[in-house]
Amino acid sequence: MAEHSSTPRIVVIGGGIAGLSCAAAISAQASVTVLEAEPQPGYHASGRSAAVYIEPYINATVHALTCASLEHHLAHGASSIGDWMIADEEHAHLLDDYLETWRPLCPDLVEVDPVWVRSTVPILRQENVARVVSDPHTRALDVHRLLEGYRRRLLANGGVLRGNARVDRIERGAGHWEVSFGSETLTADIVVNAAGAWGDEIGQLAGAAPLGLTPYRRTAVLIDPGQPVAGWPMVHRIEGGLYFKPDAGMLMVSLADATPSPPCDAQPDELDLAVLIDRFESATTVSVRQPGRAWAGLRTFLPDEAPAVGFDARLPGFFWLVGQGGFGVQTAPAVAAIAAALLLGREHPLAGTLDPRRYAG
């Protein structure tokens, strides 16, 4: 962080969980303003998340960030649900690969009796449950509580959250930045780019080279299985393409799709919904006559599927906080702590693998 004679002025662009958690973490030591393009924070990816904490997820970097976030989640409403990876005979070998990859990091992964699995979640078709691996540490997260906690902490420390503040100009001045939205302009020592799917666009607006962010659309729908779901775990097909979990008495079912998309207010595609329902009916005994609310969200990844957290390679005072993919909520506490340390001139043991300069050409 550049040296400042007084409290650093930091503008955070993006009011999703990445931007809000970072802003809250630095708000006691900096003058912080969060600019959110939408009327309220958490409108895009954060508000459309599956809201789960999964330790064997994506890669070792994401795993480490997830585990480092557990304490915060336990203090903010996380509840144990567990997660099953199910396989039919054709795909049973994929569970061996899964265990080989993840058991060294997650030693409590255990194979469980398919008969017990089908008795616990009786909608599962017998032919789809040849083998099952259980992760007992998967938890449901309260995204609203997390976002509200970060918002309150930010405001309590004198920070500012502005909605309907779509940034349209970022210019470097003499030792500072000017960030404009509409008719207003803020002056900042540091600009934090937490713009999610729009991260590369905001970077280019500031004159930074794009990192290579790619947003992917994912589709979900609420389905009534016709019986109580209390106590059911999350269930994934090991080959991908389908998962479901309890959600307020219904099942949230996802296609687990990853369709490249431009940054946008993502909406579910009718064909995707048809495929989703067909797969769910093939995996279970449920006949879906009237699906509930459907939605889509964007999961924005960098090529190595790890986030970028740190200062730009060439632009002084321009800080990247992007690429949280489908793990932004579950890793937010750890990522915010890393970002806060770097922004306030400190080191952090997990920062090295997240440095955006790994993409500097």
C-alpha positions, 0 to 999 in steps of 0.5 A: 500500500502506498504511504499516506499522511492521513487515513487512506481513502479507499473506494470499493467498486462492487457491493457483493459479498467480496466488496462488502466483506473487504470494506468492512474489514478495512473500515476501522483503519480507512475511509471507505466508500462502496459503490454498487451499481444496483439499488441494493448490495448482493443483487447479482452472484452473492444474492443468487448463491447456493449458499453452502460451505463445501471443503472439497471444492474446486482446488487446493487454493479454494479449499484453504480459503474455505477452511480459513473462513469456517470460524466466521461462518459458524458465528454467523448462522452456518448449519450442518447439512452434509453432502453426498456424491452419488454415482451409478454403476457407469460413473462409480469409478469417478468416486475413486478419483474424487477420493484420491484428490480430496481425501488427503485434504479432507480425511473425513470423507467416507463411503456410505451404504447406498441402502441407507442413503436411499432410505434417508432420501427416498426419492433417489432412484435405486439405479442411480445410487450404486456408490456414495461418498459423504462429506459430513462437514458441508454446511448451509450458509445464511447469505443475508445474515453475512451481507447484513453483518458486513454492511452494519460493520462498515456503517458502524465504522463510518464507511459509506455504501452507495447504491445506484452508483454505476461507475463510468469513469476512473482516472489516475491523477497526481498520486490519487484516483478519481472515480465518477458515477453519474454527476459525482466524482470521488477522490481515492488513494486506492481503488478496489475492483470488486466488480464480479463479472464486470471486473475486467471492464472496470479494470480497463476503465482504469487503464489496467490490462484485463486478467481474463475473467470469464462469467458462466451462467448457472441455473436453479429452480425450486421444486416441491418433492411432495414430502418433508425434506428436513434432515436431507443433505445436499446431493451431487451427481459425481459426473456433474450436471445436477445437484439439489439441497433442501431450501425452506421446505422445498428442494433447490435444484441446479443444472450445475451448468457453466455456460459462458456469458457476457456480464449481465443480469442473468436469467434462466434459459427455458431450454436449460430449465427443461434439461434440469427438470428432465435430469432431476426426474431421471435421478429421482422418483419425483414428477415435476408438474409445477416447478417453483421460482427459477433463477440464474446467476453468474460465476466468474472465474479466472483461468486457474480458478483461483481469485485475484487479490492484490495490487495491479502489476502496473497501476499504483493504487489499483487493487483487484478483488475478483474471480471468486467463481462459485465459491465467493460466499464460502471464502469471503471471510478469508479473502476479506482478511487477505485483502485487508492485510494487503490494503493496510500494508501488511503481509498475509500467509495465503496472499501469494497464490492469489497475486494478480501479477501472476497474469501480468504479461 
